[in-house]
Amino acid sequence: MTRTLAFIQARMSSSRFPGKVLAPLQGRPLIVYMVERVRQACLLDGVVVVTSTDASDDVLATTLAQAHIPVFRGDLQDVLKRFADAAASCEATEIVRLTGDCPLIDPTVIDAVIAARRTAQADYASNIDPPSFPDGLDVECFTREVLDRACRLATRVPEREHVTLWMRGDAAGLHRVNLRAPVDCSALRLTVDYPDDLQAVQTLADGLPTAPASDLYDLLRVLAQRPDILNLNRHDRNEGLTHSLQVESGAPHAP
């Protein structure tokens, strides 16, 4: 029997914006706001926030418990192992990976990525390979078997830090499918990595109808009415992954 769980990856010790997952958004912590949106997806059996056992994440775990949100705590640095351990603990057979800096995630996109994987009987499905949805609406879905295989075979430091990097490499030999947006919106930035990102997301959220039920089209309508929001935050996509790969190669990188 399939047990599909969304694992939201989150920690307090973000290098670019520490504590961002507990920043206020619409009167509640950002991570709680995000969980409320994720729970609107119809094809999920549950949502778990996957964080670390580091003392810095104690306050996050306490906040989640107070909001009656399931949490799993594992290795701080080896995030791939954290996910594999969480899947085993929660008896998940199909995992949806989300990151806790994407509070405006669209539950209909979550369902669409899950459906794409199931229809194609793929090992891995996403909407990021290549991206066409806004940065901040990223969804990945993979089987428990693939997650366990990645945990056994991935050896590079970036592959342990970035859960699906090994899965997306051609050497893994996985059957992958990608969901494309109706129009290319990949230049839009709706994620929270910096304080100015939070300002943009807060402004955008204030313009949304009944927040948990809003979708990509509601987001685009608000941005069409308030194009100034797009000028609040200008950053490159996937800076964390780029930094990890630069460190591994020894290439110089921006501070």
Helices and strands as residue ranges (DSSP letters): E 4-9, G 20-22, E 24-25, E 28-29, H 30-38, E 46-52, G 55-57, H 58-66, E 71-74, H 79-90, E 94-99, H 107-120, E 124-126, E 140-143, H 144-153, H 157-161, G 170-172, E 176-178, H 195-206, G 211-213, H 216-225, G 227-231, H 239-249
